[in-house]
Amino acid sequence: MKNEYLLGLDVGTQSAKIVVFNTDGDIVCEGKQALRKMTIPAPSLAEHPDDDLWDATQLAFKRAMERFNELGLDAGQIKAMGICIIRCCRVLMRKNGELAHPVINWMDKRLNYPYEHLPEYGKVDYVTTTSGYITHRLTGESKDTCANYIGWWPMDNDRWDWSDDPQLWKNCNLERSQVFDVVKPGEILGHLRDDIAERFGLPIGLPVVATAHDKAVEALGAGSLEPGVALISLGTYIGAMVHGKENAKNTEHYWPFQASLPDSYLYECMGVRRGMWTVSWFRDQFGAAALAEAEDKGVCIEELLSREAAQVPPGSDGLVTIHDWAAPSEAEFRKGAMIGFDGRHTRGHMFRSLLEGIAYTLKNHMDKMTEEQGQPLTKLVISGGGANSDVFMQIFADVFGIPSTRNKMNGSVAIGCAINAGMAVGCFDSAQQAIERLVKSGDVYQPNLEAHKFYSRLNERVYSQVSRHLDPMLEELSPLVD
């Protein structure tokens, strides 16, 4: 019997990636293209240059299918494609499908407010998401997943459809004619355009299947569905989330979003803005001196820094990092900080302190979420490239005091796409069967109880108290320098 294949398209903040799976969950091949550096037209604005998301997507397709053909595989056995494109962005389109303005990224302060038409946008016929835009490029359909509308959108999260409340549309400064039709995760958005299929050697009419927003798809692809199991997604924005059964109302410490399985919800607390970006920033700004040493030892610079961080004791000998390189919207005056320097500290201390600061921040946010829900955590699943670091995985286990695990494939979004795609075309009988086939468990890191006790004291007495002492000074600093 011939094998069958599923495609997952994952376009994030930094890259576009196509992964081809067989229906047993094995990775057949993949193609990847880095996105270009973000355009910053003014402070607190961020745009993807030109048509970068679509350009990178096409190159990722090209590379994946070239490899697929090199393996001598039958493209006719590709059954469906699930797509997941970066969330919380705003796309302004013309009727012909072209961009009216570069895609506005989630880090742009304009996303904190309803859509407002500006003269430089010119003619705008549709206001949509990145998933709506890429769906239109792939299929020609004006459709989108209902589960990628977070922020200023008139979406009814109980009905999983556009709201019928006129006031909500007015609040969002939108009309029904300006937005696409929506479908639920796991439903078919449309079929691949003939010219796209022919260009990349894909089946004519290949079903293109809806997923959800990227963190929800990642949670599905990580297999983190059981009560007490949380996903920590290590990306440019680091998210922390658990699954739920209902659209919880009036929550204080978390938000309920539509999940990547219909009629399920994802509960997400505050995360870390520019989380792994900060780690990359440190590598790029302060790693030059380590680069030659890394090359001599035959390792990448991230591995060298991780090895040095592993030699540093928990707590980084008193060096504390506050991760506000991108301030939260409710306190835009905040800035990142490292405090506690003395003569013991090396770049290994600084690198470990960055990692510990991420873990502390997530622990404090997640504690509030789980206390409000009445459901303590029993296990962490860590996803994303940062999960490759043994020292980072152990820090999570020690700070939280529970096991931290990583799957064999750390990039869970593509797996979530394949799960939704396979369910849409009958490759799997249920979500549970799909998860059992596609999600491959990996390493487990058990907490060191002494390290956990020390981290808990340091967090309670120092880390969780820092912002209330720094905030008055940063409020004075911000208007002077911003």
N, C-alpha and C positions, 0 to 999 in steps of 0.2 A: 504494500500500500504506500502510495506517495505521501510524503510529509506535507503538512499544511503550515502556512506561515502567517504571522500577524506583524504589522508595523506599529511602532510607537513613535510619534513626533513630539519632541520635547524642546520647546523654545523658551529659554530662561533669560535672565538679565545679561548673561555673559556669552551664551552660545546657543546654537541650534543643533539638535542631534536627532538622527534617525537610528532606531535600533530595530533589527529584524529578529523576531523570536520564532522558534517552532512551537507547536502547541503543547510540548512537554516543558516549556520554560527555558530551553537552552538558547543562548544568544548565538545567532547565526553569523551576523555581521553588523556593522554600524558605520555611520558617516557623521562627521562633526565639522562645524564651521564656527569659529569664534565671531562674536559680534564686534563691531567697531566701537571705539571709545565713545562714550556718551558725549553729546553736545551740551554745554552749559551756557546758554545764551545770556543768563543773568544769575545772580546768587539765588539759590534754592529752586532753580529751574533745571530740568533735565529732559532731554529729548534724544530719541534714537535717530541718528543722521540719515538723511535721504530715505530710501526704502529698505533699510538694513535688515529688518526682520524677514522680509520676503526674500531678499537676496541671499541671506545666510541659509534660509530654509531650502532654497533651490540647490545650493552647493552641497548641503548635507544630503539631500536626496541623490544627487549625482554620485557622491562618493560612496554612499551605502550600496547603491545599485550596481556600481562598477565592481565592488567587492563581491556582491551577490552573484553577478554573472561570472566572475573569475572562478567562483566555487562550482560553476556548472549547474546551478540550481534552476528550477522551473518557476519563472515569475507567475505563471498561470495558477500556481498553488498559493499565492498570496491572497488571503480571503478578506481582509479588512484592515483599515488603518484608524487608530485612535489618535486624536490630536489634543495636546495640552500646551497652551501658550501663556506666557507670563501674565499674572493677574494685576488688577488695580492700576491699569494703564488706560489711557483715553485715546481713541482713534477717530479722526475726523476724515470722512470719505466723501468723494463725489459719486454721482450716480454711475459713472463708468467704471467704478471699482478702484480708482486711483486715490492716493492720499491727497487730501486738501492741505495737510500740514504734517510735518514729521510726527511720529508717534510720541505722545507725551508719557514719559516713564513714571512709575509709581513713586519715585523719589521727588517728583516735582510738586511744589506747594499748591499748584493749581488743582491738584487732585483732592485737596482738602476742602474744596468748595464745589458748588454746582457748576455745570457747564455754563460758560459765558462766551458768547461769540465775540471775537476780536477782529478788527479790520484786516490784520495780517493773515487771517485764515482764508479770506476770500469766500468763494461759494462752498458751503458745507451742506450736503444732502443727508448724510447719516452720521450719527454719533454712536460709536460702538466700542467693543473691546478688541483686544488683539486676537482673541480666538474667533470673533466674528469676522475680522478682517482676513485672517489667514484662511478661514473656511470659504469666504467669498473668492479668494484667489485660487483655491484648489478646486472648487466645485461650481462657481458662478452663482451659487445660492445666497440669498440674503437671510441666512439663518445663523443661529449661535446657540451654545449651551446656556440654559437658564442659570447654571451654577457658577458662572464667572462674573457675576454682577455684584461687586462689593463696593460700598461707598455711595456716591450720589447717583443712584439709579432707582427708578420707580418699580422695583421688583417686589413681588409678594412671595416671601420665603415660606409661607404656609401652603400656598397653592402651586408653587414652582412655576409661576407665570407672571406676566406683567400685571401690575396692580390695576384695579378698577376704581381707585380713589383719585379723583381729579386733583385734589389738593397736593397729593404726593407728586404727581406729574408737574404741577406748578412749582413746588419746592425744588424740584430737580431741574427746572427750566428746560423741560423737554416735552415733545409731543410724540404721540404714537407713531406718526409717519416718519419720525427721525430715527427709529430704532428697528432692529431686525426682529423677525419671528424667532421664538425660542423653542428648543426641545430639551428633554431631560437627558442626563448622563446615560450612556448606553444606547441611545437612539441614533438613527442614521440622519446625519445633517444633509447629505447629498452624495453624489458620486463624482469621482475624479474626472475632471475635464479631459476630453480626448487628447488635446494638444499636450497637456501636462503628462498624461500617461505615456504617450508616444515618445516624448522627450527623454524620459527617465527609464523607459522599458518596464512600466508597470501595467497591470491589467486594465483594459478599457472598462470604465464603469465601476472601478474599485470603490466599495462603500467607505465613506469618511464618517467616522463615528464620534459623537460628542462625549466629552469627559466632564470635567468641572474646572475649578480654579486650581492652580498648580499645587498648592499645599494639600488640598483634598485628594488629588490624584496621587500625590506622593504617599499619603497615608494609606490609601488603598493598595498601592504597589509595595508598600513596606509590610503589609499584612497586619497592621496594628489596629485590629477591630475589637478585641476583647476588652471588657471592663478592666480598668486599672493599668492598661498598657498605653503608653504615650509615645508619640513620635516626636523626635527633635530633628528638624530639617535644617541642615547646615548649608545655607546658601548666602547670597549677598544679604538677603534678609533671613535671619534665623527665626524660624517659627517653632512653636511648641503646641501640641494639640492632642486631643483624644476624640474618639467617636461617641455619638449620642443617638438617641432614638427620637427625640422630639425637638421642635424649634423653641428652645427655652426663652422665656420672656423676662425682661427687666433684670438681666444679669449685671453684676457689678464688676466682675473680674475676668470675664471672658465673653467672646462673641460666638453665637451659633451661626454657622454658614451651611449652605447646602453641600452635602458630601458628594462623592463620586459614585455612589449607589443611590438610586432613586428612593426618596422618602426616608433617607437617613441624613444625619447632620454631623458636622465637624465642629467641635468646641475648641476654640483657639484663644489663648491668652496673649498678652503683649509679648513680643519677641525682642530681638536685638537688630535694630536698623544698621545696615552696613556691617553686619557681624563678621562673616568670613572675608569681606572686603578689607576689614581692619587687619586681619591676619596677613592678607596679601600686601597691604600697605606697608606693614612692618618688614616683610621680606624684601620688598622692592626698595624701601628707603634705607634700610640698615643691614641688608644682607650682602652687600657688595664685598665686604671684607671676608665673608664666609664662602663666597662662591668658589674661589680657587681651592680652598680646603675641601669643599664638597666634591669638586671634580677629581681631586687627588684620591679621595676615598671611594670614588665611583658611585656616589649617591646624589640625589637631587637636594637642592638647598633646603626644602621643607623637611626632608628626612634628617638632615644634619641638625637643623634647629630643634626638631623634636627629640633627637638623641641628647642634645645639650639640656633641653628642658626636663628630660627624664632624670637627669642627675641633680636637679634642684628639688629641695624638699617641698612638701605641700605647704602652701602659703607663700611660696617664693621669697622666703626670708623677709617678709613684711612688705613686699612690693605689691601694690593694689592698683588694678586698672578699672576705670569707670568707662563703660562703652557708650559714650554719647558723641561719637564722631559724626553721627547724624542725629540731631536732637529729636525727641518725640514732638508731635504736633501740639500737645498740651503744654509744653515747656520749651519753646523754640530757642530760648537763651542758653540752654545747656550745651556743654562742650565736653569732649573726652578729656580724661585726666589719668596720669600715673602718679601716685604719691607713695612716699615711704622709702625713697632712694637712700642708700648708704654705700660704703666702700666695698661691700660684699658682692654687689650686683653686677651681673654680666648680661650679655645678650640672651643667654639661656634663661636667666631670671625674667627678663622682659617678655620673652616669648611665652614662657609658662604663665606669667601673670595675665597676659592677654587671653589665654585659653581659660584660666580660672575665672576671669571676669565674666566671660560668656556663660560659664556654668553657674556661677553665683546669680547672675541676672535672671537666667531662666528658672533656676530653683525658686527664687523669691516670687516670680510671677506665677509659676505653676502651683506653688503652695497655696496661694490665694484662690486659684481656680479650683483646685481639688477640694479645698475646705468648703467652698461655696457649694460644690456639687455633692459633697459627702461621700466621695469615692477616692480613697487613697491610691497612690501609685504603687505598683508592684514590679514594674519593669519598664525600661526605656529601650526604644528602638532608635538608633542613630542613623540618619541617612545623609548622603551628600559626600563630597570629596574629603571633608575633614574627618570622616569616620575611618579613613585609612590610617590615621595616626593612633598608635597604641597608647601613647601618653594622654591624648585627648579623651579617648574612650575610658581610660582608668580614672581620669579627673571627673568625668561625669558620674561614674559609679561611686566614687568616693564622696563627692559633694552631695549627691542625692541619697546615698546610702542604700541603693538598690541595684540589681544587675543592669548593666548596659550591654546591648547587643548590636551587632551590625550584620546585615545580610550579605550574601556573597556578591550581589550586585548592589553597590551603594547608591546608585542613581535610580531611585524607585519610581520616578515619574513615568519613564518609558514602560515599566512593567504595568503600572496602573492603566496606561493607555491601551496596552495589549489586552488587559483583563476586560475593559469596557468594550473594545473592538470584538474580542472573541465571543463575548456574551451576546452581542448584537446580531451575530451571524450564526449562532448555534454551535460554536466550537466547544462551549462548556455548558453544563446543565445548570450550574449555579455559581454565585460569586465564591462560595466556599471551595468548590471544585477548582475554579480558576486560580484562587489563591494557593491552594495546595500544590498545583502544578507549576505555577510561575514564580512563586516567592520561595527563594532558597535561603534557609537560615545559615548564619555564619558564626563568628566568634562571640563568646559571652565573657564579659569582664565582671568579676565579683567585687563588691566593695571591700576595701580595707577598713575595718571597724575603727582602728585608732586614727587613721587619716580622716574618716568621716566625723569623728568626735571633734577633732581639731578644726576641720573646715566649718563645722556647725558653730563652734564658739567664735571663730573669726568672722563668720558671716553675721551672726547675731550682734556682736559687739562693735564691729567695724564696718563691714561692707554695706550692710543694710542701712547704716546711719550716715554714710558719706554725703549723699545728695542734699540732705537737709542742712548740712554745714556748708557745702559748696554753693548751693543755689543762690544765696544772697550776693556772693561775690560775682558769680557768673551773670546775674541780672544786671550788675553794674558794668561788667566788662562788655557784654554783647552790644549795647548801643555805641560803644566807643570804637569797636572794630568791625561791626557788621554793617 
